[in-house]
Amino acid sequence: MQVTSRQAETLLRGNHTFTQLGFSMLLTRLKGLYANDPSQEALQKSTGEINLFLDKFKSIMENDFVTITRL
């Protein structure tokens, strides 16, 4: 699964609950970075990091994919 820039921005601006602690921690870190620099470049970098995480841990992220696809 790959998220779009729009979905990533929704994740970075929202308060969604996920079952995987690692993904929640990644989003918390990226939210702080994006809040300090809300540029398109920062959004693209965050989108890339989210997609890398989702690709690497896709086997344990199945439950959270449902939440992400609804964004």
ZIMOBEL-V742064 format. One record per residue. N is the residue number from 1. RES is the residue in one small letter. D_CENTER is the distance of its C-alpha to the mean C-alpha in Angstrom with 2 decimals. Layout:
N;RES;D_CENTER  N;RES;D_CENTER
//
This chain:
1;m;11.59  2;q;9.95  3;v;7.69  4;t;9.74  5;s;9.68  6;r;10.59  7;q;7.85  8;a;5.28  9;e;8.11  10;t;8.52  11;l;5.43  12;l;6.73  13;r;10.15  14;g;10.33  15;n;11.28  16;h;10.06  17;t;11.51  18;f;10.45  19;t;13.23  20;q;11.88  21;l;12.46  22;g;10.96  23;f;7.38  24;s;8.34  25;m;9.94  26;l;7.34  27;l;5.49  28;t;9.20  29;r;10.15  30;l;7.94  31;k;9.04  32;g;12.48  33;l;12.54  34;y;11.50  35;a;14.06  36;n;16.63  37;d;16.12  38;p;14.78  39;s;16.09  40;q;15.16  41;e;15.24  42;a;12.71  43;l;10.31  44;q;11.22  45;k;10.86  46;s;7.29  47;t;6.70  48;g;9.03  49;e;7.72  50;i;4.53  51;n;7.48  52;l;9.85  53;f;8.51  54;l;8.43  55;d;11.77  56;k;13.24  57;f;12.73  58;k;13.10  59;s;16.30  60;i;15.01  61;m;11.87  62;e;14.24  63;n;14.44  64;d;10.78  65;f;10.82  66;v;13.26  67;t;11.18  68;i;8.42  69;t;11.49  70;r;13.09  71;l;10.92
//
